[in-house]
Amino acid sequence: MRTLKTSLHRTSGFTLVELIMVIVITGIIGGMVAIFIKKPIDAYFDSARRAALTDVADTAVRRMSRDIRKALPNSVRTPTSQCVEFIPTKTGGRYRADTNSTGLGDPLNFTAADSSFDMLSLNSTLPDQQIITGDVIAVYNLGAGINDAYVGNNTSAVSAITTGVLSGETNISIASKLFPLASGSNRFHVIPKDEKVVAFVCSGGKLYRTASNTFTSACPTTGAILANNVSVCSFVYNGSDLQRNALVQLTVKFTDSDETVSLYHEVHVNNTP
């Protein structure tokens, strides 16, 4: 006679109480760990925001400084503390003031309207940018309505560029103009045809760079956005007593969340016309 034996297999697992206890303990441990890692994580993100703000601020100030240094002498002005504007220049040169010993050459006439003159160098060898049709010639800019490029009494547009009669010279044709005053060093400046006035304007937390193809500007906010997150902005222009040098003070603050980066920069401007 055989005996039938039945094996009973016991099912094992977690009870609901045990599962709840594990969840509670895990939550407690996670909370304790979070206390220790929260500050390093916050510090990392704060540092990243500061680095980003610093990069934006430095780039914006460098761009402003580079443009302002190329300003036409005595053309920088600050209509408001939130705006600095100026007339940019692309290059310059010296004009012929008299004919040579044989009577050759085309000097710039300051006693009657003149429509051409010789530049004492070749246009092709100018170090920065060559003069092209549509650029504007400015002579002895003093500003303040005297010899003022904003008014237009000392500027004339270029109509043609040709080789001069004398070797190493370039003849520049301009719209007929009687320039009020001659330059003591026979110098002239060239204003680019597409950027006659450049303005940096702070408005609505943004820093704008606006270029106008006319000599009028009212600090518009329609140009390219140079930077965002601008919380404080101040531009101050200080001209010297001799009006040969000036100083532009730029103060800009950038804020993102609770992080703020402040920059103060001074730009020296050569006002020798």
Stockholm file with secondary structure:
# STOCKHOLM 1.0

chainA/1-273         MRTLKTSLHRTSGFTLVELIMVIVITGIIGGMVAIFIKKPIDAYFDSARRAALTDVADTAVRRMSRDIRKALPNSVRTPTSQCVEFIPTKTGGRYRADTNSTGLGDPLNFTAADSSFDMLSLNSTLPDQQIITGDVIAVYNLGAGINDAYVGNNTSAVSAITTGVLSGETNISIASKLFPLASGSNRFHVIPKDEKVVAFVCSGGKLYRTASNTFTSACPTTGAILANNVSVCSFVYNGSDLQRNALVQLTVKFTDSDETVSLYHEVHVNNTP
#=GR chainA/1-273 SS CCCCCCCCCCCCCCCHHHHHHHHHHHHHHHHHHHHHHHHHHHHHHHHHHHHHHHHHHHHHHHHHHHHHHTBCTTCCEEEETTEEEECBCSEEEEBCCSCCTTSCSCCCCSSSCEEEEEESSCGGGCSSCCCCTTCEEECSCCBTTTBCTTTTTTEEEEEEEEECSSTTCEEEEEEEECCSSCCTTCEEEEECTTCSEEEEEEETTEEEEEEESSSCCCCCSCSEEEESCEEEEEEEEEECTTSSEEEEEEEEEEEETTEEEEEEEEEEEECCC
#=GC SS_cons         CCCCCCCCCCCCCCCHHHHHHHHHHHHHHHHHHHHHHHHHHHHHHHHHHHHHHHHHHHHHHHHHHHHHHTBCTTCCEEEETTEEEECBCSEEEEBCCSCCTTSCSCCCCSSSCEEEEEESSCGGGCSSCCCCTTCEEECSCCBTTTBCTTTTTTEEEEEEEEECSSTTCEEEEEEEECCSSCCTTCEEEEECTTCSEEEEEEETTEEEEEEESSSCCCCCSCSEEEESCEEEEEEEEEECTTSSEEEEEEEEEEEETTEEEEEEEEEEEECCC
//
